[in-house]
Amino acid sequence: MLYTIAVVMLILWLLGLITSYTMGASFIFCW
């Protein structure tokens, strides 16, 4: 149970990291 929650949290963190990185890159490219 805890292992599954940890894996889900890790995936969500990675997704947030990737989206924030791509959004930041596109934001820089827009300028």
C-alpha positions as CSV (number, residue, x, y, z in Angstrom):
1,M,0.0,0.0,0.0
2,L,2.7,2.5,1.0
3,Y,4.8,1.4,-1.9
4,T,2.0,2.0,-4.4
5,I,1.4,5.5,-2.9
6,A,5.1,6.3,-3.1
7,V,5.3,5.2,-6.7
8,V,2.2,7.3,-7.6
9,M,3.7,10.3,-5.8
10,L,7.0,9.8,-7.7
11,I,5.3,9.6,-11.0
12,L,3.2,12.7,-10.3
13,W,6.3,14.6,-9.2
14,L,8.1,13.6,-12.4
15,L,5.2,14.6,-14.5
16,G,5.0,18.0,-12.7
17,L,8.8,18.4,-13.1
18,I,8.6,17.7,-16.9
19,T,5.6,19.9,-17.5
20,S,7.1,22.8,-15.5
21,Y,10.4,22.4,-17.4
22,T,8.7,22.3,-20.8
23,M,6.4,25.2,-19.9
24,G,9.4,27.2,-18.7
25,A,11.3,26.4,-21.9
26,S,8.4,27.4,-24.1
27,F,8.0,30.5,-22.0
28,I,11.6,31.4,-22.6
29,F,11.3,30.6,-26.3
30,C,8.2,32.9,-26.5
31,W,10.4,35.8,-25.5
